[in-house]
Amino acid sequence: MVPDNVHEFFLGSAGVAGALIGLLFVAISVSGQRLSEATAPAQVHRIRASAALTAFINALVVSLFALIPGRKIGPTSAIVAVLGVIFVMASLLSLIRQRQAHWSTLRESLFLVGLVIAFVIQLITGIKVIAHPSDASAVNTIAVLVVVCFLIGIARSWELIGGPSIGLTHEVTALVRQRSADAD
């Protein structure tokens, strides 16, 4: 059972997930050329798009089933978590098959590992809800995982469209290189 205090959350997150999936379809349409190429870098873009879609669909499905009266959030969470783990395994195999499993794709692999961790936690929590339907803390954990899926999906979408990446490591490295070049 979904506690009343998180019902509104799932109602809102279902709407957000639907909107984000629609926006992702627009981003994919705009990036269609880059995604359809038969090159290894295009495979990385396809994995980004698929990871974003998987994260958003997970959030949508869990949220929608949470809104249906009865004990549906536990089984739904467990099922979509298993499907998510299968997606991640297929993506990692795809990187290996394309010979893209090297340092330049470490970031991609780390995102996939983060996604699989979220799915494994969701699977375990879904099983807890199945075993103990009145466990409100487990349902709250699932709600937090919906937010995590939104964040992962948004990050993957941002990278898919080529949004700028301003990270601490990148900026420190650029600053050191700039100072070295200025000193010479």
C-alpha positions as CSV (number, residue, x, y, z in Angstrom):
1,M,0.0,0.0,0.0
2,V,1.2,3.5,-0.8
3,P,0.9,5.8,2.3
4,D,-1.3,8.8,1.8
5,N,1.6,11.2,2.5
6,V,3.4,10.1,-0.7
7,H,0.4,9.7,-3.0
8,E,0.7,13.3,-4.2
9,F,4.4,12.7,-4.8
10,F,3.7,9.8,-7.2
11,L,0.9,11.8,-8.9
12,G,3.3,14.7,-9.5
13,S,6.2,12.4,-10.6
14,A,4.0,10.6,-13.1
15,G,3.3,13.9,-14.8
16,V,7.0,14.9,-14.7
17,A,8.1,11.6,-16.1
18,G,5.6,11.9,-19.0
19,A,6.9,15.4,-19.8
20,L,10.5,14.4,-19.6
21,I,9.9,11.4,-21.9
22,G,8.3,13.8,-24.4
23,L,11.2,16.1,-24.2
24,L,13.6,13.2,-24.6
25,F,11.8,12.2,-27.8
26,V,12.4,15.8,-29.1
27,A,16.1,15.6,-28.1
28,I,16.4,12.3,-29.9
29,S,14.7,13.7,-33.0
30,V,17.2,16.6,-33.0
31,S,20.1,14.2,-32.5
32,G,18.8,11.6,-34.9
33,Q,21.7,12.0,-37.4
34,R,24.2,11.4,-34.7
35,L,22.3,8.4,-33.3
36,S,21.8,6.7,-36.6
37,E,25.5,6.5,-37.6
38,A,27.1,3.1,-37.7
39,T,30.1,4.3,-35.7
40,A,31.3,3.3,-32.3
41,P,30.8,6.9,-30.9
42,A,27.2,6.8,-32.1
43,Q,26.7,3.7,-30.0
44,V,27.7,5.7,-26.9
45,H,25.0,8.3,-27.8
46,R,22.4,5.5,-28.3
47,I,23.3,4.2,-24.9
48,R,22.9,7.6,-23.4
49,A,19.5,8.0,-25.0
50,S,18.4,4.5,-24.0
51,A,19.6,5.0,-20.4
52,A,17.7,8.3,-20.1
53,L,14.6,6.6,-21.5
54,T,15.0,3.6,-19.2
55,A,15.3,5.9,-16.1
56,F,12.3,8.0,-17.1
57,I,10.2,4.9,-17.9
58,N,11.1,3.4,-14.6
59,A,10.0,6.5,-12.8
60,L,6.8,6.7,-14.9
61,V,5.8,3.0,-14.4
62,V,6.5,3.0,-10.7
63,S,4.6,6.3,-10.2
64,L,1.6,5.2,-12.2
65,F,1.3,1.8,-10.5
66,A,1.7,3.5,-7.1
67,L,-1.5,5.5,-7.9
68,I,-3.6,2.4,-8.5
69,P,-5.3,1.3,-5.3
70,G,-4.0,-2.0,-3.8
71,R,-0.6,-3.6,-3.4
72,K,1.0,-2.9,-6.7
73,I,4.0,-0.8,-6.0
74,G,6.1,-3.6,-4.6
75,P,5.7,-6.0,-7.6
76,T,6.0,-3.2,-10.1
77,S,9.2,-1.8,-8.5
78,A,10.7,-5.3,-8.6
79,I,9.7,-6.0,-12.2
80,V,10.9,-2.7,-13.7
81,A,14.1,-3.0,-11.6
82,V,14.9,-6.4,-13.1
83,L,14.2,-5.0,-16.6
84,G,16.5,-2.0,-15.8
85,V,19.3,-4.3,-14.8
86,I,18.9,-6.3,-18.0
87,F,19.1,-3.0,-19.9
88,V,22.3,-2.1,-18.1
89,M,23.9,-5.5,-18.8
90,A,23.0,-5.2,-22.5
91,S,24.5,-1.7,-22.6
92,L,27.7,-2.8,-21.0
93,L,27.9,-5.7,-23.5
94,S,27.3,-3.3,-26.3
95,L,30.3,-1.2,-25.2
96,I,32.4,-4.3,-25.0
97,R,31.2,-5.5,-28.4
98,Q,32.0,-2.1,-30.0
99,R,35.4,-2.2,-28.3
100,Q,34.4,1.0,-26.5
101,A,35.2,-0.4,-23.0
102,H,38.3,1.8,-22.3
103,W,39.1,4.9,-20.3
104,S,37.3,7.3,-22.6
105,T,34.0,5.4,-21.8
106,L,34.7,5.1,-18.1
107,R,32.2,7.9,-17.5
108,E,29.5,6.1,-19.5
109,S,30.2,2.9,-17.6
110,L,30.1,4.7,-14.2
111,F,26.6,6.1,-15.1
112,L,25.5,2.6,-16.0
113,V,26.9,1.3,-12.8
114,G,25.1,4.0,-10.9
115,L,21.9,3.1,-12.7
116,V,22.3,-0.6,-11.9
117,I,22.9,0.2,-8.2
118,A,19.6,2.2,-8.2
119,F,17.8,-0.7,-9.8
120,V,19.3,-3.3,-7.4
121,I,18.2,-1.1,-4.4
122,Q,14.8,-0.8,-6.0
123,L,14.5,-4.5,-6.5
124,I,15.4,-5.2,-2.9
125,T,13.0,-2.6,-1.7
126,G,10.2,-3.8,-4.0
127,I,10.7,-7.3,-2.5
128,K,10.5,-5.8,1.0
129,V,7.2,-4.1,0.1
130,I,5.9,-7.4,-1.3
131,A,6.8,-9.1,1.9
132,H,5.6,-6.3,4.2
133,P,3.0,-4.2,2.3
134,S,2.5,-1.8,5.2
135,D,6.2,-0.8,5.3
136,A,6.0,2.9,4.7
137,S,9.8,3.4,4.9
138,A,10.3,1.0,2.0
139,V,7.7,2.9,-0.1
140,N,9.5,6.1,0.8
141,T,12.8,4.5,-0.4
142,I,11.1,3.7,-3.7
143,A,10.0,7.4,-4.0
144,V,13.6,8.5,-3.4
145,L,14.7,6.1,-6.2
146,V,12.2,7.7,-8.5
147,V,13.9,11.0,-7.9
148,V,17.3,9.3,-8.5
149,C,16.0,8.0,-11.8
150,F,14.9,11.5,-12.8
151,L,18.4,12.8,-12.0
152,I,20.1,10.1,-13.9
153,G,17.8,10.5,-16.9
154,I,18.3,14.3,-16.9
155,A,22.1,13.9,-16.8
156,R,22.0,11.4,-19.6
157,S,19.7,13.6,-21.7
158,W,22.0,16.6,-21.1
159,E,25.0,14.7,-22.4
160,L,22.9,13.3,-25.3
161,I,22.2,16.8,-26.6
162,G,25.8,17.9,-26.1
163,G,25.2,20.2,-23.2
164,P,28.4,21.7,-21.8
165,S,30.2,19.8,-19.0
166,I,31.7,21.9,-16.3
167,G,33.2,19.6,-13.8
168,L,35.7,20.4,-11.0
169,T,38.4,18.0,-12.4
170,H,38.1,19.4,-15.9
171,E,38.2,23.0,-14.7
172,V,41.2,22.5,-12.4
173,T,43.1,20.6,-15.2
174,A,42.3,23.5,-17.6
175,L,43.5,26.1,-15.1
176,V,46.8,24.2,-14.5
177,R,47.4,23.9,-18.2
178,Q,46.6,27.5,-18.8
179,R,49.0,28.6,-16.1
180,S,51.7,26.3,-17.6
181,A,51.1,27.8,-21.0
182,D,51.2,31.4,-19.7
183,A,54.5,30.6,-17.9
184,D,56.1,29.4,-21.0
